Amino acid sequence: MESSRIIYVATYAGKIMLESGGEIYRVEDTINRICQAYGIKQVDSFVVPTAIITSAVKDDFRSKTVIKRIKHRSFNLQKIVRVNELSRAIVADKLSVHEAYRELKEIEQMKGYPLWLSTLFYALISAAYTIFFGASVLDAIGAFVAGAVMRLILYPFEKGQFNVVFIHVIGGAAAAIGIVLLTLTGWFQMSNMMLISVLMNLFPGLIMANALRDIMAGDFLSGMSRVSEALLIAIAIAVGSGSVIGLSMSLFGSDIL
Amino acid sequence: MIIQVVTSFFISMCFGGAFQLRLKGMLVAGLAGGLSWLAFLIVKPLFGSDFVAYFFASCVLNVFSEIAARVAKMPAISFIVPGLVPLVPGWALYSTMYDFVQGDTQAAWSSAIFSFSTAISISLGFVLTLGVTRLRRPKWMSLKR
């Protein structure tokens, strides 16, 4: 009874980590460490980006297994940080299984930043990128507006847990439409830089970094599947923005962007 | 140059915020991004090659993030992800797409190859630093925990 609860809690911690964008080896490590801290010596976990399998063998050679399927992911680095802290506390022998479970429940339901603040972050990224590329402050203001609008358009799609490829096609198209509309006002000089800055918000940096770290840690299966996911997202962004650019070129002349 | 370093600090910091990091993590992530872009700007005139400069910048990013992770007791991935963003060759990726749309396939391929080689040099930086940290990992883990 107790051991199945331990395995469940450990797998739950791994699930939160994987859903928030943790690396494979970190998830496996966390699961193994939590189990070992609670006295289950023989434990193996197998983690791929879409599932977690944990199996433990007690001293009487009876094994227990938990499988968790990961359906959708929402990247949240703060959750990884907190699960990491929790697993340190467990290993330092400070928490009972019940307390750990309650803490994990709280981490899973953790409130993120409010919508206005995360929109502000994305808008600031766009504005800062425009200046980074050497455009003027006026262009940065335009990119700020376009980045905020794109994020607000994407928000319901992300909440509704649509397919990632679909979300990024929509995002690329929304960014391109916004920039084309802004360019038509005639106030901005470097509209192509503005478009790059806004599209940069969508870039799958977390998936790419995870993929590289997975491959280096020896998890080739997960690493390659994440590389293909990142490539697919990049193509989706290009399809979304490219189709809008092609359309606006035929409508407003080829030097629109 | 200073403007680029400051804006890359700012970009990484905001990206950390967009990934829900709290203020302390955001500041360290910003430092990671700013430092790696500084390394890029210093190395590029020395070797005159984007490939080498991206490699060094990626090494700096990884080493800094691993050290900061040990000091701040936070996972390194939370600094690497936002810090990676200024290094992404956005211009080359964009012109790949733009030239394809315009029908200039040759120009599109040359920017595609440039972004691909950048990706390779960034991942080489990952490989080198991760290889070293992974070597020592079991030891310090068992010591600390």
Interface residues (C-beta under 8 A of the other chain):
Chain A: G21 G22 E23 R26 R33 F75 N76 L77 Q78 K79 I80 V81 N84 E85 R88 V91 A92 G112 Y113 L117 S118 F121 Y122 L124 I125 A128 Y129 I131 F132 F133 N192 L195 I196 S197 L199 M200 N201 F203 G205 L206 M208 A209 N210 L212 R213 M216 A217 A234 A238 S241 G242 I245 G246 M249 S254 L257
Chain B: I3 Q4 T7 S8 F10 I11 C14 F15 G16 G17 A18 F19 Q20 L21 R22 G25 K73 M74 P75 I77 S78 I80 V81 P82 L84 V85 P86 V88 G90 W91 L93 Y94 T96 M97 Y98 F100 V101 Q102 S123 F126 V127 L130 G131 R134 R145
